[in-house]
Amino acid sequence: MEIAFIMFEDYETLDVFGPAEIFGRLTDQYTLKFYSLEGGVITNRHRVPIMTEKLDTMRNNPEIILVPGGMGTRKEINNSRLLHKIKELAQESEYVLSVCTGSALLAKTGLLDGKEATSNKRAFSWVSSQGIKVDWDKKARWKIDGKYYTSSGVSAGMDMAFGFLADRHGIDFARKIAREIEYNWIEDKDNDDFVAE
């Protein structure tokens, strides 16, 4: 299955590279592709560059799209071209994953209306204001509603990625991959330790 990461300037590093590490280990099952509106090198505030392909060059609809968060979402929330493309791809894909404030971009498209979702706890008020018809769950580490997976902040994207693997391949499979990367997977999707901050 192809996972298309939807990139933009000032993305959050771990939102992208955490799930990329997890899915990227499974080369026989997942292919990672990185796209942006214009293609080329996308950089964030950590000065981590990543080469992307232009979204319009995507030949087939990806089975999975992943929308990261980061400070760049504050600008991209007003980027109608990007929001339109996210909506189009999300409607055509089998699964839609978002990390951190990436759920604000999904919410702004209207695709999360009437659905359960979560996001970064420190940016929760701002994110939830982008989709007043979304059933926001501040307590959750990650939420699943149909094909939509949304996670809390930054490292929670890794927990969500393992949750996705558990749903598709079984919990023992997900735990095995977590052990391989020496990661303590938080398996409880309904309770985020950072909610009180």
C-alpha positions as CSV (number, residue, x, y, z in Angstrom):
1,M,0.0,0.0,0.0
2,E,1.2,3.5,-0.8
3,I,1.3,6.0,2.1
4,A,1.3,9.6,0.7
5,F,2.7,12.1,3.2
6,I,1.2,15.5,2.5
7,M,4.0,17.9,3.2
8,F,4.2,21.7,3.7
9,E,6.7,24.2,5.0
10,D,7.3,24.2,8.8
11,Y,6.0,20.6,9.3
12,E,6.8,18.9,12.7
13,T,9.8,16.6,12.3
14,L,8.5,13.6,14.4
15,D,5.0,13.9,12.9
16,V,6.5,12.7,9.7
17,F,9.6,10.7,10.6
18,G,8.1,8.8,13.5
19,P,5.4,7.1,11.3
20,A,7.9,6.9,8.4
21,E,10.3,4.9,10.6
22,I,7.4,2.5,11.6
23,F,5.8,2.0,8.2
24,G,9.2,2.2,6.4
25,R,10.4,-0.9,8.1
26,L,7.7,-2.9,6.3
27,T,9.0,-2.5,2.7
28,D,7.1,-5.5,1.5
29,Q,3.8,-4.0,2.6
30,Y,4.1,-0.2,2.5
31,T,5.6,2.3,0.1
32,L,6.3,5.8,1.4
33,K,5.9,8.8,-0.9
34,F,6.3,12.5,0.0
35,Y,4.2,15.1,-1.8
36,S,3.7,18.9,-1.6
37,L,1.7,21.3,-3.7
38,E,4.7,22.5,-5.8
39,G,7.2,19.6,-5.2
40,G,10.8,20.1,-4.4
41,V,12.5,20.6,-1.1
42,I,10.3,21.3,1.9
43,T,12.0,22.4,5.1
44,N,10.9,22.9,8.7
45,R,12.0,25.0,11.7
46,H,14.4,22.3,12.7
47,R,16.0,22.8,9.3
48,V,15.2,19.3,8.2
49,P,14.7,19.2,4.4
50,I,12.8,16.6,2.6
51,M,12.5,16.1,-1.1
52,T,8.8,16.0,-2.3
53,E,7.0,15.3,-5.5
54,K,4.4,17.6,-6.9
55,L,0.9,16.6,-5.8
56,D,-0.4,16.9,-9.3
57,T,2.1,14.3,-10.5
58,M,0.4,11.6,-8.4
59,R,-0.6,8.9,-10.9
60,N,-2.8,6.7,-8.7
61,N,-4.9,7.5,-5.7
62,P,-2.9,6.5,-2.6
63,E,-4.4,3.9,-0.4
64,I,-3.3,5.9,2.7
65,I,-2.6,9.6,3.2
66,L,-0.9,11.1,6.2
67,V,-1.3,14.7,7.1
68,P,1.4,15.9,9.7
69,G,1.1,18.9,12.0
70,G,3.5,21.6,13.0
71,M,3.5,25.3,13.1
72,G,3.1,25.4,9.4
73,T,-0.6,24.3,9.8
74,R,-1.3,27.9,11.1
75,K,-0.5,29.2,7.6
76,E,-1.8,26.3,5.6
77,I,-5.2,26.4,7.3
78,N,-5.9,29.3,4.9
79,N,-4.4,27.6,1.8
80,S,-7.5,26.7,-0.2
81,R,-5.5,24.9,-2.9
82,L,-3.9,22.6,-0.3
83,L,-7.2,22.0,1.6
84,H,-8.9,21.2,-1.7
85,K,-6.2,18.6,-2.6
86,I,-6.3,17.1,0.9
87,K,-10.1,16.7,0.7
88,E,-9.9,15.2,-2.8
89,L,-7.2,12.7,-1.8
90,A,-8.9,11.8,1.5
91,Q,-12.2,11.1,-0.2
92,E,-10.5,8.7,-2.6
93,S,-8.1,7.0,-0.2
94,E,-8.8,3.9,1.9
95,Y,-7.4,5.4,5.1
96,V,-6.6,8.9,6.3
97,L,-4.1,9.5,9.1
98,S,-3.3,12.8,10.8
99,V,-0.8,13.7,13.4
100,C,-1.0,16.5,15.9
101,T,-2.4,19.7,14.3
102,G,-2.7,18.0,11.0
103,S,-6.3,17.3,12.2
104,A,-7.0,21.0,11.9
105,L,-6.4,20.8,8.2
106,L,-8.7,17.8,7.9
107,A,-11.3,19.5,10.0
108,K,-11.2,22.6,7.9
109,T,-12.1,20.5,4.8
110,G,-15.3,19.4,6.6
111,L,-14.4,15.7,6.3
112,L,-14.4,15.3,10.0
113,D,-17.8,16.8,10.6
114,G,-19.8,14.4,12.7
115,K,-16.8,12.3,13.4
116,E,-14.7,11.7,16.5
117,A,-11.2,13.1,16.4
118,T,-8.4,14.4,18.5
119,S,-5.2,16.6,18.3
120,N,-2.3,18.1,20.1
121,K,-3.4,19.0,23.7
122,R,-1.5,22.3,23.8
123,A,-3.1,23.5,20.6
124,F,-6.5,21.9,21.2
125,S,-8.5,25.1,21.4
126,W,-7.1,26.3,18.1
127,V,-7.5,23.0,16.3
128,S,-11.1,22.4,17.6
129,S,-12.0,25.9,16.4
130,Q,-11.3,24.8,12.8
131,G,-14.1,22.3,12.9
132,I,-17.0,23.1,15.2
133,K,-19.0,20.2,13.9
134,V,-16.3,17.6,14.8
135,D,-16.8,15.5,17.9
136,W,-13.4,16.4,19.5
137,D,-12.1,14.1,22.2
138,K,-9.5,15.9,24.2
139,K,-8.7,12.9,26.4
140,A,-7.7,10.5,23.7
141,R,-4.2,9.6,22.6
142,W,-5.6,8.8,19.2
143,K,-9.1,8.3,17.7
144,I,-10.5,6.1,15.0
145,D,-13.7,6.9,13.2
146,G,-14.2,4.8,10.1
147,K,-11.2,5.3,7.9
148,Y,-10.0,8.4,9.8
149,Y,-7.2,8.1,12.4
150,T,-6.3,11.3,14.2
151,S,-3.6,11.5,16.9
152,S,-2.6,13.8,19.7
153,G,0.7,15.7,19.6
154,V,4.0,14.8,17.9
155,S,5.1,11.4,19.5
156,A,1.4,10.3,19.6
157,G,1.7,9.8,15.8
158,M,3.9,6.8,16.5
159,D,1.4,5.3,18.9
160,M,-1.3,5.8,16.3
161,A,0.8,4.2,13.6
162,F,1.3,1.2,15.8
163,G,-2.4,1.2,16.5
164,F,-3.1,1.2,12.7
165,L,-0.7,-1.7,12.3
166,A,-2.5,-3.6,15.1
167,D,-5.8,-3.0,13.5
168,R,-4.6,-4.2,10.1
169,H,-2.1,-6.9,11.1
170,G,-2.9,-7.9,14.7
171,I,-1.5,-6.6,18.0
172,D,1.3,-9.1,18.2
173,F,2.6,-7.9,14.8
174,A,2.5,-4.2,16.1
175,R,4.2,-5.1,19.3
176,K,7.0,-7.0,17.4
177,I,7.7,-3.9,15.3
178,A,7.7,-1.7,18.4
179,R,10.3,-4.0,20.0
180,E,12.4,-3.9,16.9
181,I,12.8,-0.1,17.2
182,E,13.0,-0.3,21.1
183,Y,9.9,1.9,21.4
184,N,7.5,1.8,24.4
185,W,4.2,1.8,22.6
186,I,1.4,3.5,24.5
187,E,-1.4,1.0,23.5
188,D,-4.2,2.8,25.3
189,K,-5.7,5.1,22.6
190,D,-8.3,6.5,24.9
191,N,-6.1,8.1,27.5
192,D,-3.4,10.6,26.8
193,D,-1.1,11.4,29.8
194,F,-0.6,15.0,28.3
195,V,-4.2,16.0,28.6
196,A,-3.8,17.7,31.9
197,E,-1.0,20.1,30.6
